[in-house]
Amino acid sequence: MGVVAAIVVLVMLAALAAAVTRLTWTQQVSSAQDIAGARAFQAANAGTEWGMYQALRAMRWRAMARRPLVPMMRRPAA
């Protein structure tokens, strides 16, 4: 009778250990996915900022190319 009770207790402890291990693994995977999501968001944000910088820089150069290099002299008022 004592051997059967010991086996039942061991099986229950093994099941509890398996459940705790599974829960810990699930939490680690979830944490890793959160970190990966945050990194992806930051990468997308950096890419958007870089694209805006490139677009605005190109607009500035186009605007500067339209202006004459030497400012026109004003004629004196008569």
C-alpha positions as CSV (number, residue, x, y, z in Angstrom):
1,M,0.0,0.0,0.0
2,G,2.8,2.4,0.8
3,V,4.5,1.7,-2.5
4,V,1.4,2.6,-4.4
5,A,1.0,5.9,-2.5
6,A,4.7,6.8,-3.2
7,I,4.2,6.1,-6.9
8,V,1.0,8.3,-7.0
9,V,2.9,11.1,-5.2
10,L,5.8,10.8,-7.6
11,V,3.5,11.0,-10.6
12,M,1.7,14.0,-9.2
13,L,5.0,15.8,-8.5
14,A,6.2,15.0,-12.1
15,A,3.0,16.4,-13.5
16,L,3.4,19.5,-11.4
17,A,7.0,19.9,-12.5
18,A,6.0,19.5,-16.2
19,A,3.3,22.2,-15.8
20,V,5.7,24.6,-14.1
21,T,8.3,24.0,-16.9
22,R,5.7,24.5,-19.6
23,L,4.5,27.8,-17.9
24,T,8.1,29.1,-17.6
25,W,8.8,28.2,-21.3
26,T,5.7,30.0,-22.4
27,Q,6.5,33.1,-20.5
28,Q,10.0,33.2,-21.9
29,V,8.7,32.8,-25.5
30,S,6.2,35.6,-24.9
31,S,8.9,37.9,-23.5
32,A,11.1,37.2,-26.5
33,Q,8.2,38.0,-28.9
34,D,7.6,41.3,-27.0
35,I,11.3,42.2,-27.4
36,A,11.3,41.3,-31.1
37,G,8.1,43.4,-31.6
38,A,9.7,46.4,-29.9
39,R,12.8,46.0,-32.0
40,A,10.7,45.8,-35.2
41,F,8.8,48.9,-34.2
42,Q,12.0,50.9,-33.5
43,A,13.4,49.7,-36.8
44,A,10.3,50.8,-38.7
45,N,10.3,54.1,-36.9
46,A,14.0,54.6,-37.8
47,G,13.3,53.7,-41.4
48,T,10.5,56.2,-41.6
49,E,12.6,59.0,-40.1
50,W,15.5,58.2,-42.5
51,G,13.1,58.3,-45.5
52,M,11.7,61.6,-44.3
53,Y,15.2,63.0,-43.9
54,Q,16.1,61.9,-47.5
55,A,13.0,63.4,-48.9
56,L,13.4,66.7,-47.2
57,R,17.1,66.8,-48.0
58,A,16.3,66.3,-51.7
59,M,13.6,69.0,-51.6
60,R,16.1,71.4,-50.0
61,W,18.7,70.7,-52.7
62,R,16.1,71.2,-55.5
63,A,15.1,74.5,-54.0
64,M,18.7,75.6,-53.7
65,A,19.3,74.6,-57.3
66,R,16.6,77.0,-58.5
67,R,18.1,80.0,-56.7
68,P,20.9,81.9,-58.4
69,L,24.3,81.5,-56.7
70,V,24.9,85.3,-56.8
71,P,22.1,87.4,-55.6
72,M,20.8,89.9,-58.1
73,M,21.8,93.5,-57.5
74,R,18.9,95.9,-57.0
75,R,18.8,98.9,-59.1
76,P,19.0,102.2,-57.2
77,A,15.7,104.0,-56.9
78,A,15.3,106.9,-59.3
